[in-house]
Amino acid sequence: MPLSKSLYIRGLQCEKSLWLKKKKPEVLQAPDDSAQAVFDTGTSVGELACELFSGGERIKYTGDFGSQIAKTKELIKRGTKVIYEATFCFDGILVMVDIFRIGKDGLIINEVKSSTSVKDVYIDDAAIQYYVLSSLGYEVSRVNIIHIDSAYTRDETLELEKLFCVQDVTEQVKQKQRDIPQILNKFEEILSQNDEPDIDIGAHCSNPYACDAREYCWHKQRAIPEYSVFDISRLRSDKKFELYKSGVVKFNDIKDLSKFNASQQIQIKSEISQEQIIDKDAIKEFLDTLRYPLYHLDFETFQQAVPQFIGLRPYEQIPFQFSIHKDDGKGNLEHFEFLAEAGADPRYELALNLIKFIPQDACVLAYNMSFEKGVIRRLAEAYPQISNELMAIHDNIKDLMAPFASKSYYHPKMKGSYSIKYVLPALVPELELAYKDLNLIHHGGEAMQAYAAMTFMKETEREAYKQALLEYCKLDTLAMVKILEKLYEAVH
């Protein structure tokens, strides 16, 4: 039975997903840009981890697994101590070991992950590698998961021994071995059948990975609407599947509202009636906390798995851009913006511009202020010489999200969410169209990926993306201005 390591992991998550991948791949969704970015990060982190064990030889991926296996055998026979992407196959099960070492006390499997912890699925990943190698007669003395240490802080030079954490998972891997033959037999039985396995949807559809068969299984086969009880906010996953199992899928199927909390009841009532639910007193109480001039603030950030700048930790949010709309309370708007040059540490220049544009006693408004506050706190920690000015801004931030998070203002188009992505089209649909009309950058994920890639672009392309980033971020704070106007209209 031809089966790769990734297919084995897929089968553990859902046997139907495995069958679809092998027998009906056309129903699976292609990875989106964010999924591809995660994959690319994993590849670059894996290559960097090889430097922990330098001097090895790499098995080049060609797709001709027979030659890759033969090359691996040749290198082992030659006495090569470290092999990157060593390739092995037993009984049709193909595995490639990230870093294969031959040490004094035996063979060592090193599996590299770009995450900051060891997850259960990584143990399964390593376990199938151990199974294949031990079945081929190799004596594996140790199995390691090499992952990024989130506590590492970058200094002038990158210290790989501190960036990476090597965790011994040998015992956990050995405990998995007894069950693997039975699992493989079950997979073989399923794949030998022409009929698709009848496996219902469940929590396994998103754990440990979001399944690429979700659209097929949920919407085409089970006719789950795009908006259903699975979208009820802050309802536990097991409760959602309880509703589904009892035949409650659409909002109109719900007969007993007492099973839901007050916030969830607002969502359900609004969806059934298709009417807004507005608590004018609560909204007015929020508006009374604001004072003018009011500074609408939005940051754009990106992340680096491997920190390139001094003082950064892995995956820390690095601000590279902001937009500010200053509203004087008399109908006059003034716009300020900053976008750092790509390729250098953007934080200090951004921080200096931030305190230049926002006075220390100003009232600042953000959407989901915990994000903006977190960015400013980290800037204050990094640059103590301007920390007082930064923390003054931090301490004066109010959260435009608050009336929507509390459902003081709820519109059925929000679909249970208080994300600005849902609030904006509900309250200011004309601006949603403006986002669609933007060139190159349409959401924060694209902004993050574009800025990270700009260093490697040609000048004309880089200039085009600069303009696109400025237009996108400016629209974000303008959207906040328009949303606030709707709140004022609601109470008058």
Secondary structure as GFF3:
##gff-version 3
##sequence-region A 1 492
A	DSSP	beta_strand	3	4	.	.	.	ID=ss1
A	DSSP	alpha_helix	5	13	.	.	.	ID=ss2
A	DSSP	alpha_helix	15	23	.	.	.	ID=ss3
A	DSSP	three_ten_helix	25	27	.	.	.	ID=ss4
A	DSSP	alpha_helix	33	49	.	.	.	ID=ss5
A	DSSP	three_ten_helix	50	53	.	.	.	ID=ss6
A	DSSP	beta_strand	57	58	.	.	.	ID=ss7
A	DSSP	alpha_helix	65	78	.	.	.	ID=ss8
A	DSSP	beta_strand	82	90	.	.	.	ID=ss9
A	DSSP	beta_strand	93	103	.	.	.	ID=ss10
A	DSSP	beta_strand	106	112	.	.	.	ID=ss11
A	DSSP	alpha_helix	120	135	.	.	.	ID=ss12
A	DSSP	beta_strand	140	148	.	.	.	ID=ss13
A	DSSP	alpha_helix	160	163	.	.	.	ID=ss14
A	DSSP	beta_strand	164	168	.	.	.	ID=ss15
A	DSSP	alpha_helix	170	176	.	.	.	ID=ss16
A	DSSP	three_ten_helix	177	179	.	.	.	ID=ss17
A	DSSP	alpha_helix	180	191	.	.	.	ID=ss18
A	DSSP	three_ten_helix	203	205	.	.	.	ID=ss19
A	DSSP	alpha_helix	214	214	.	.	.	ID=ss20
A	DSSP	pi_helix	215	221	.	.	.	ID=ss21
A	DSSP	three_ten_helix	229	231	.	.	.	ID=ss22
A	DSSP	alpha_helix	237	245	.	.	.	ID=ss23
A	DSSP	three_ten_helix	251	253	.	.	.	ID=ss24
A	DSSP	three_ten_helix	257	259	.	.	.	ID=ss25
A	DSSP	alpha_helix	262	273	.	.	.	ID=ss26
A	DSSP	beta_strand	277	278	.	.	.	ID=ss27
A	DSSP	alpha_helix	280	287	.	.	.	ID=ss28
A	DSSP	beta_strand	294	302	.	.	.	ID=ss29
A	DSSP	beta_strand	318	327	.	.	.	ID=ss30
A	DSSP	beta_strand	333	339	.	.	.	ID=ss31
A	DSSP	alpha_helix	347	357	.	.	.	ID=ss32
A	DSSP	beta_strand	363	366	.	.	.	ID=ss33
A	DSSP	alpha_helix	369	382	.	.	.	ID=ss34
A	DSSP	three_ten_helix	384	386	.	.	.	ID=ss35
A	DSSP	alpha_helix	387	395	.	.	.	ID=ss36
A	DSSP	beta_strand	397	399	.	.	.	ID=ss37
A	DSSP	alpha_helix	402	405	.	.	.	ID=ss38
A	DSSP	beta_strand	409	410	.	.	.	ID=ss39
A	DSSP	three_ten_helix	412	414	.	.	.	ID=ss40
A	DSSP	alpha_helix	420	427	.	.	.	ID=ss41
A	DSSP	alpha_helix	429	436	.	.	.	ID=ss42
A	DSSP	alpha_helix	444	453	.	.	.	ID=ss43
A	DSSP	three_ten_helix	454	456	.	.	.	ID=ss44
A	DSSP	alpha_helix	459	490	.	.	.	ID=ss45
###
